[in-house]
Amino acid sequence: MTLASMAASGTPDDVLRAVTAWADAGATCVVLVAGGGDAHASYARFAADVLPRLRS
């Protein structure tokens, strides 16, 4: 198992692909831990740019 298989980063499309792959593999829960400087902005971006696409 590699870090890349357990972490998502990059564009919203990159993160969407990673989370979708985990769900397809059977994951029912994902823990978000923002890296970098502004965690609030990272969570807001996930909520705006990734989460709605996971629900569709």
C-alpha positions in Angstrom: 0.0 0.0 0.0 1.4 3.4 -0.9 0.6 6.9 0.4 -0.9 7.8 -3.0 -3.4 5.0 -2.5 -4.5 6.4 0.9 -4.3 10.1 0.3 -6.0 12.5 -2.1 -4.5 15.8 -3.3 -4.5 18.0 -6.4 -7.4 19.3 -8.4 -11.0 18.7 -7.5 -11.0 16.1 -10.3 -8.0 14.3 -8.8 -9.7 14.2 -5.4 -13.0 13.0 -6.9 -11.2 10.2 -8.6 -9.4 9.1 -5.4 -12.6 9.2 -3.3 -14.6 7.4 -5.9 -11.9 4.7 -6.2 -12.1 4.2 -2.4 -15.9 4.0 -2.5 -15.7 1.5 -5.3 -13.2 -0.6 -3.2 -15.8 -0.7 -0.4 -15.0 2.3 1.8 -18.0 3.8 3.6 -16.2 6.5 5.4 -13.5 9.0 4.5 -11.6 11.1 7.0 -10.6 14.6 5.7 -7.4 16.1 7.0 -6.4 19.3 5.3 -2.7 19.9 4.6 -1.1 23.2 3.8 -1.8 26.5 5.2 -5.6 27.2 5.3 -7.5 24.2 6.4 -10.9 26.1 6.4 -10.4 27.0 2.7 -9.4 23.4 1.9 -12.6 22.0 3.5 -14.7 24.7 1.8 -13.2 23.8 -1.5 -14.0 20.1 -1.0 -17.5 20.9 0.0 -18.1 23.2 -3.0 -16.1 21.4 -5.7 -16.0 17.7 -4.8 -18.9 16.7 -2.5 -21.8 17.7 -4.8 -20.2 15.6 -7.5 -20.0 12.6 -5.2 -23.7 12.9 -4.4 -24.8 12.8 -8.1 
